[in-house]
Amino acid sequence: MEEKVAQLSIHQKLSKLAANLWWSWDPEVTEVFRLIDRQRFDELNHNPVLLLKEYPPDRLEQRAREAVLHSRVHWAYRRFSEYLESSTTWGATHAAILGQGPVAYFSAEFGLHESLPIYSGGLGVLAGDHLKSASDLGLQLIGIGLFYHEGYFVQAIDSHGWQQEEYPRLSADALPLKVVENSAGPVIVRVDTRNGAIHARILHLAVGRIDLYLLDTDIPQNTPEDRKLTARLYGGDQRTRIRQELLLGVGGVRALKALGITPNVIHMNEGHSAFAPLEVIRERMQDDGLPFDRALKDTASRCVFTTHTPVPAGHDRFDAGLIDEHLGPLADTLGLNLHGMMGLGRVDPQHDGETFCMTVLALKMCRIANGVSSLHGVVSRDMWSSLWPWRSVEEIPIGHITNGVHVPTWLASQMRVLYDRVLPENWFQRSGQAEVWRSFESTTPGELWEIHSTLKNRLIVYARENAVDQARRRGESDSVVRDLETMFDPRALTIGFARRFAPYKRADLILKDLDFLARLIADVDRPVQFIFAGKAHPADERGKQILQQIYRLTREEPFRGRVLILENYSIDMGRKLVQGVDVWLNNPRRPLEASGTSGQKVVLNGGLNCSVLDGWWAEAYDGKNGFAIGNGRTHSNQDLQDARDGADLYRVLTEEVIPLFFERDRDDLPQQWISRMKRAIRTLGWRFNADRMVMDYATHSYVPAAGGLSCSIVSMP
Ligand SMILES: *Cc1c(COP(=O)(O)O)cnc(C)c1O
């Protein structure tokens, strides 16, 4: 084995590293790809598969000699092999039962890396982080999703500030994707509808130790219409939506079968995949001769469901016509008529006026369900209490597991070096445990501030470059471009706001009182500046208007050069923002942010959150580890709520955030501010961490479900 490894060429080793996304969360390996050709690596969206296409073996060999890369490549490859082969993992010890059959984790989007844009926002990034932590922990888990060959979209902002969407085509062979084949050729999954079958091929992506399978309908077996079925994430109409969800759920289970994988647990990440258990029930009836009711009961005891949506309108609903067309053939084999099938997606099965709701189906098809923060658990129990009319609301069987982020993905390497020094030796493998972070208190304030300042300066350079590129593309005058090259002040309090431009997130809350904002911006002694970024869903006119409003502000005095909006928010841009800001602003309309995760990424890098007490922040804020907007109460009148939150946002900024940031000691250090940074890292780093989250899923959800326990969890951690 050792000998064989040694015989691999540099090109072969790097090709193997590029074929597994593990490289993207190992900073040393990422650095090797960067050192080959920094400029091209950036231009290619950090896609090493494409980079290696430009470096055939001879050229790569020469480049490796120039840059003295040989020993780094050998070392990286050895670490990779050790990572894949290690058997002494958390999962092997704490979730051994999954050795009998893995968890199949279904999600409509996966946000793993900027080169694979099959995510729209937090839900996808969460799924990506879940896979990465499951890999690090050695949990037996397999991902199932769809391959969108036009992805989400590339955002451009035109000279009117209006969002334009572009859909460049992704090609499987420009990515670390492999077509799954057997001796007869590509494995094809088939799902019947009343109007013919949908076919899909299966693409495989290696995410560390985890296999992710993505279904793709762009194959000759399909009609031209169905070839485009998986083209875009959240594109098309209701019919597209149900066909995508049919493929994800039913097609996903069929894909597992074709691959010879028998999962022990099915995890539905959001309701999009809720058709999956129906196909498992069909298998049980066919293979084991069980009647429908028994098969349902058995299947549900092995299914777990995570809901992410606290708004009733956010849940997918389909009418009887669409259900019959798409679920009809499956219903026939289950022995259900249309009324019976519709009943599975209705709160009241007898109520013919009710549409078919995917969340209702998911809740009926599982025995363990959870929301994604403590507050969201409360909201979800209330929202779905009508499904269990005989129970009091506290007894509704929906618990919560609060979201977390994958530390290696979001952590700046400079911060990692600091952690390596002040935290216990193997902190990286145990970052989901509280005691590991205690010794962070011993960090010297000056050092932490220096690292933060370096990261902040890097962000400012990046933001200027992005703004200059935008301006050039819009054909702006030289003087405008020149202004942009020097705008943004490294001394100013830098506040970031980046996320999807869904109206409930209220990117425009800070614009409610422009005179006030102008005064903040124009203060020469205590300057403040803002960076915004985010995409609006292509069909969301209101979201686009908010974006336009911010864009217009960036052109006006006194905001010009102090308020900036960056184009085309992505995982890569997100990383730069969360690593460099002083303050991360989050002001959703409570309680509509089920969890939120971007602020958790900020914590790890030393930024402070200034947030409405919603989602994760409602349970994270302790009075000294960041800032709170509002008092955690909500008003039923939305306008009134917005006005109150807006006023409180101004109050917090002027009375708490700005004075604390500019209060300096003789060495120009903001001691009180730095204390808050330290406290945030120490109290929050371990909790809002994807390792902790995946361990909670394993302990409270996967292991009980794998044992077939029908426990209903009301109060999870
Ligand atoms: C983390 C992340 C999100 C989620 O942000 P929220 O503030 O939780 O909505 C969305 N998009 C990208 C690219 C992210 O990295």
The ligand as an SDF file (V2000), in Angstrom:
LIG
                    3D

 15 15  0  0  0  0  0  0  0  0999 V2000
  -24.4440   31.0850    6.0840 C   0  0  0  0  0  0  0  0  0  0  0  0
  -25.0120   31.4810    4.7740 C   0  0  0  0  0  0  0  0  0  0  0  0
  -26.3640   31.8030    4.6520 C   0  0  0  0  0  0  0  0  0  0  0  0
  -27.2950   31.8090    5.8340 C   0  0  0  0  0  0  0  0  0  0  0  0
  -27.3610   33.1140    6.3350 O   0  0  0  0  0  0  0  0  0  0  0  0
  -28.5350   33.5430    7.3480 P   0  0  0  0  0  0  0  0  0  0  0  0
  -28.1070   34.8220    7.8910 O   0  0  0  0  0  0  0  0  0  0  0  0
  -28.6390   32.4600    8.3290 O   0  0  0  0  0  0  0  0  0  0  0  0
  -29.7510   33.6530    6.5110 O   0  0  0  0  0  0  0  0  0  0  0  0
  -26.8520   32.1560    3.4040 C   0  0  0  0  0  0  0  0  0  0  0  0
  -26.0580   32.1920    2.3240 N   0  0  0  0  0  0  0  0  0  0  0  0
  -24.7520   31.9060    2.3980 C   0  0  0  0  0  0  0  0  0  0  0  0
  -23.9120   31.9700    1.1690 C   0  0  0  0  0  0  0  0  0  0  0  0
  -24.1870   31.5400    3.6210 C   0  0  0  0  0  0  0  0  0  0  0  0
  -22.8900   31.2330    3.6870 O   0  0  0  0  0  0  0  0  0  0  0  0
  1  2  1  0
  2  3  1  0
  2 14  2  0
  3  4  1  0
  3 10  2  0
  4  5  1  0
  5  6  1  0
  6  7  2  0
  6  8  1  0
  6  9  1  0
 10 11  1  0
 11 12  2  0
 12 13  1  0
 12 14  1  0
 14 15  1  0
M  END
$$$$
